[in-house]
Amino acid sequence: MRTSRPFASAAALTALATLAACSGGGAVEGGPGGPGVRDPYFPKAGNGGYDVGHYDLTLDYDPGTGHLAGTATLTARATRDLSAFNLDLKGLDVEEVTVGGRGARSHRAGQELTVRPADELDAGETFRVTVRYSGEPVTITDPDGSEEGWLHTADGAVGLGQPTGSMAWFPGSHHPSDKATYDLAVTVPEGLGAVSNGELRGERTRGGRTTFTWHTAEPMSSHVVTVAVGEWQTDRSRTADGLPVHTAVDPQQADAGRVVLARIPEIIDWAQEYFGPYPFSSTGAIVDRPEDAGYALETQNRPYFPGAPDTVLLVHELTHEWYGNSVSPKTWRDMWLNEGFATYAEWLWQEDHGGDSAQQTFDALYDGTYYPDEAANDAVWSFPPADPPDAAHISASPVYQRGAMVLHKIRQAVGDDAFRSLLRGWAEAHRHGNADTADFTAYVEKSAPDEDFTQIWRTWLRGEGRPQHP
């Protein structure tokens, strides 16, 4: 269980100060960047003092030994004068660090890799830091008991990053508030494939090993970056309006996955009617074996599924391309802006395709008849969706179901047409950016100035327990 803590402990500040003093002897004008961005649930996630603009990752993985060799080059901009800065990296051995092509000193402490460049960085300066590293990537267990990071699969591995798992396989600023573009070159044994985000730019085999090169042009938070290594049946097609669709399916799941994945163009077209233009350059899915991971994840461009998903789950994960991937949370406290929206999309899909109406789903949740057991129904009211009690609960039921109920209350207040405009406008206002709950409530109030949302915010969004009147 993680709780809020000071920005940096006294011991950490002392270590950074000692490192900064080990320079060539000149006066130190800049200070060290922060070892975290003060996220309320993951205070060490991300790093202060700079913004990353681009990652260039070169990875070589051998599933037989579990060994990963990597070179990560980050292009970043200093936001203050820096004598040192941090990168998030858990496990793996660091072999060399350079800044601007010159050797840099580095120090490891837990998940923090502190880098001291030969020359201090000035505020506003763009710089490149390159880290060569290798080893066997670790699997990270979250506070809620789920596993992320680098997960071994039956025929390879998959990197899943939510909320902090990406630091298990590449160094970076691993917090959703620091988005960047990506290039990944992944080399694996011939006969295996490596699927990632964005667009496949190249595939070359040499000496019994194949390198797959992927490019993501739109900003992406590191927790939705993925690399899936294994045997894949791949398919490339386009939606009616020309959007590329790239799917990769484990051969054992091919028959089960083919029918539901064929609905991706239909789902994207439907979603654009509600949420506005699709925010990325391609879509698709990755379908692995059911035993390879315990959950689906909205990895950008192509969500990851352990086994063939049903249509409603596919709707949920594809909706995250708008809410969660394009409009990303400022902190992990704002997860309901991801999951509440994706859950409400499930309700809208069912409403439009012969299932229960959103009102019927809302009523079943409120009445305690939605789930077959009492404990699951009670869990919906265990905390307010905008304020999970700790890191172990950022993916708990209230974030999903009660988050969706907040949206339904807004829909009831403003009417269907205005609600649809609100959904589209919110996605457009923060396209490829970050937002928090305060941004959302302010946007809703500005969009419907004649409505009073005080009661909705007080009882449904931030209130404890079940409101007395639905």
N, C-alpha and C positions, 0 to 999 in steps of 0.2 A: 504494500500500500504506500503510495507516495502522496505527500502533502506539500503545500507551499513552503518554501524555505528561502533564506536570504539569497540574493543574486550570486554571491560567491562567499564561501567561508573564509575565515581569517587565514586558515592554512593554505587555501588555494591562492589567495591574494599574495601571501608571502612567497609561495613557490613561483608565481608569475613575476613578482618583483625581482627575485633572485635571478631568474632566467633573463630578464631584461637587463640586469646589471652586467651580464656576461657578454658584453659587446666589445667592439674594437677599442673602447676607451673614451669615445666621444660622449658629450652630454646627451642625456636622454630627454627628448622633448615630448614625444608621443607616449602613450600609455598602452597597456595590454587591452585587447578586446575582451569582452565578457565571455565566459565559458557557457553561457546559456542566454535565453531571451525572456527569462522569468515567466515561462508558461506556468499557469496555476497547478497543473498536474504533472508536467514533465519539465521541471525547471532547468535541467541541464541540456535540454534539446535546443538545437540551433546555436548560434554564436553571435555575439555582439561585435560591432566595429566595422562590419563590411556587409555587402550584399553580393551574392553570387549571381552572375548573369548567364553563365554557360558551364556545363560539365562535358568534358571529353574523356570517356572511359574506354580503356582497352583491357579486356578481360580474357584470360585463358583458363579454361576449366577442364579438369579430368574427373569425370564421375567415378572412375574406378578407384582412385586414391582419395577423392574428395578435396584435392588441392586446387586452390585458386591463386593465380598470379595476376596482378592488376597494376595498371598505371592510370592515375586520375589526375587530369589537369583541369583546374578550376580557374575561370576568368571571373574576377570579382572587382568591386569598387570599394575602396576604403571610405567609410562614412565619418571617420575621425582620424586624427594622427595616431598611427599605430607603431609601437615598438615590438609587439607580438600579437598573435591572434590564434584562435582555436579552431580545430576541426573535430567533428564527431566521428569516432571510429572505435568500434568495439571488437576486441580480438585482432587477429592478423598481425603479422610482423612488418613493421615499417623499415624499409631498406634504404631509402634515400628521400630527402625532401629538398626541393629547390624553389626559390621565389625569383621570378624574372630571369631564370636560367642560372642563377648563382646558388651555391650551396647554402642551406639554412639549417640552423640548429633546431632540434625538436625534442620534446619531452612528452612521455606518456604518463597519464594518471587516470585510471579507469577508462571511461569512454572518451576522454579528452586528449586530443593530440595538440599540444601547444607548439606553435611554430614561431621562431624568432628569425626574421629575415636579416640578411647582412646589412641592408640599409633600411632605415625606418620608412614607413609608408605615410604619405601625406594625405590628408582628407581630400576626397575627390579623385585620388589617383586610382587608375585601373591597373591591376596587377594579375600575374598568373602564378599560381602555386601548383607544383607537380609533386605527387607522392607516388613512389613505387613501393608496393607491398605484396605480401604473399602469405599463404598459410591455409588452414582449413576454416572456412567461415563458420561462425557459431549460430545456433538457434537461440533466439531470445524468448523467454517466457514473460508474457505481459502480467500486470497486476491482476487481470481477470482470469489468468490461467491459460489463455490461448497462446499459441506459438507463432512466431514470425521470424523475420530475418532470412536466413538461408536454410531452406527446408529440403532435405533429401527426399527424392521421389523414387519410384520403382525403376525408372530408366534415366534418371538425371537429377535435376534440382530445380527449385523455383525460388526466386527472391521476392518476398512479400514484405512491405514496409510499414504497414499501419499499426501503431503510430510511430514507432522509432526503429523499425527493423532494418531499414536501408543502411544504417551505420554498420551492420554486420558484414557488408560486402563492398562498400566504397566509402571513402572519407568525404565529408561535406558538412553543410549547415543544414542539419536534418530537423527542420521545423516547417510546417506548412506556410508560414509567413514569408519564407525566402524561396521564391520560385525561380526557375531557370529553364533554359533550353538545354537539349541533350544530344550528344552523339555517342553511340555505343558500338564498339567493335568487339564481338564475342566469338572466340575460337573454341571449338569443341571437336571431339573425335568425328571423323568422317562417318556419315550414316545417321548422326544425330542432328537436330536442329536447335537453334537458339532464337526464341521469339521475344520481342521486346515492344516498347511503345513506338508510336509514330510510324514512319515509313521505312520499308526495307530498301536500302540504297545499294546493296551489293551482296553477293554470295560467291566466295572463291575457295576452292579446295587445293591444298598443296601439302605434300608430304604426309598424307593420311589425316589431315585435320582441315576443317572447314571454318571459315570466318564469315560471320553474318554482320553486316553493318546497318545500323538503324539510326534514323535522325528524327528528332522531335523538335519542330519549329516553334510550337506554342509553349508558353510558360507552363512548367509542371512542378508541383511539390514533390519532394523526394519520396514521400510515403506512398505515392501511387506510381512510382517507377517499378518496373519488373523486368526480370530476365527468366524465361522458362526454358530449360534445357531438357531435351528428350526426343522421343520419336513422335513425329507429328504428321498428320494429314492436313495439308494447308489448302485453302481455297481463297481465291480472289475474285470479287465481283464488284458491282456498283449498285447504289440505290437508283431510283428513278430519276433523281436530279443530279446524279453523277458522283455522289460521295463514295470513295473507295471503301469496300468492306473486306477485311482480311481476318480470316478465322484460322485457328490452329487447334486440331482435335487429336487427342491420343487415339491411336487406332482401335483400342479396345472400347472406346466410347463413340466411334464414328456413327454407328447406326442410330444410337439413342440421340446423339447430338444433332444429326443432320436436319431433322424436321423442325426442331425448335430454333436452331440457328438460322434457318431459312426465313424466320420471321423478323430478323434484325432490320431489314429495310422497312417493313411495315411499322415496326415499333418506332424507328427513328422518324418516319413521316408523321406518325401520330403524335409523338412527343414534340415535334417542332410546332405543331398547331397550338399546343399549350405553352411551351417554354421558349419559343423563338428559335432562330436559326441555330443549327448544330454548331458548337463552338470550336471544333477541331477539324483537322484535315483528313481524318479517316476514322472508321469505327471497326468493330469486330468483336472477337471473343477468343479466349484461350480455355479449352476444356481438357482438364487432366483427369487422372483416375480418381475415383471417390476416396480412396485411402490415402491420397497424397497430401491433402490439407483438410482442415476441419471447417472451412468457411470459404465463401465467395468474397472477392474483393474488387472494388471499382478501379483497378489499375487503368491508367489513362489510355484512351483510344480503344483498348480491348480488355474488358474485365476478365478476371480469372475465376474459373469455376472448378471445384473438385467433383467431377461428374457432370453429366448433362443437366442443365438447369431446366426447371419448368418455365413457362412463359412469364408468370408473374415475377419470379426472381430475375429473369432477364430484363424485364421492364424496370425493376428496382435498380439494378446495377447500371443499366444504360442511362437512366435518369441522372445518376451521379455525374455524368459527363457535364451536365449543366450545373448541378448543385453538389459541390464537393470537390470537383476537379477544376472547372472553370471558376466558379465562385467558391473559393476555399476558405476555411475557417481561419480567423486571426489567431485563435488559441484553441486548444483541445476542449475547452469549456463550451465552445460553440458547435459541438458535434450535431446538435439537433437541427442545425441549418443544413447539414448533409442528410441525416437519416430521416428527419421528419418530412422533408420534401420528397425523398425517394419513396418513403412509405406511403405518402399521400398520392404519389403517382400510381402506386398499386391500386389504391381505391378508385382513382379516376379511370384506370384501364378496365377494371372490373365493371364499373358503372357503365362504361361505353361499350362493353362486349358481353352483355347479357348476364352479368353477375349482380351481386348486391350493389345498391347505390352507396355512395359515400356516406349518406345519412344513416343508412342501415348499419354500416360498419361502425360508424361513430356510436350509434345507440347500443350496439352489442358490446362494445368496449365499456361504455358507461354503465350498462346494466350488469356487467360481469358475466356475460354469456358468450363472449368472443372465444375464449380458450376453454378447453374441456375440463381444466382443473382450477380449483379456487385459488391456489397459490399464484398461478400465472396471471389470473385476473387481478388479484390484489397487487401484484408487482407493478402494474401500470401506474399506480398511485404512490409508489414508494418514495419518489422525490420529484421536484419540478424539472421539466426537461431542460431549462436554461441553467440549471445549477446542479449537476451531478455531484454527489458528496465526495468523490475521490476518483483517482485514475482507474480503479477497478470497475467503475460504473459508467464510463463514457460511451459504452456500447450496450447499455442495459435497456430494458423494455420502455421506460418512460421517454428516453431519447428518441426512440422510433415511434411508438404508438401515441404517446401523449403529445409528442412533437407534431404528429400529423393532426391530432385533434385541435391543436392551436390553429393550424391552417384552416381547418374546417370552420372553426368559430369565426375566423376572418371572412371566409367565404359567405357564411350566413349573414354577417354584418354588411358586406358591401354588394352582394349579389354576384351571380355567375359571370356576367360580362366584365365587371370591374375586377373580379378576382383573377380572371384569365389575363387581363391586362397587367395586373400586379405581378403575377408569376413571370410573365415575359419581361416586364420592366426591371424587376429585381435581377434577373439573369443578365440583362443587358447592362445595367448600371455598374455591376461589379465583374463584368466579363474579364477573365484571366487575372483576377485580383483576389483580394481577401476581404472578409467582412465579419463582423461580430453581431451579437444579438442587439446591441444598441443601434447599430447601423440599420438592422432590419426593422425594428420598431419605429425608428424615425422615418424610414422609407414608407412604411405602411401609413403612418399618420399623415405624411405629406401627400401621398397618393389619394387619400380619402379624407380631406380636411373637415368634412361635415360630420364625420363619425367620431364617436368617443370610444376609444379602445382600452380605456383605463381598466375596466373590469376584466377584459380578456388577458391583459398583461398581468394583473394582480392575481387572478385565480388560476388561469389555465397555463400561463407561461412560467410564473414564478411562485405560485401558491403551493402550499403543502397539502397533501391529501386530495381527495376527490371533491370537486366543487358541488355545492348542494343542488344547483339547478343546471341541467345540461343546456 
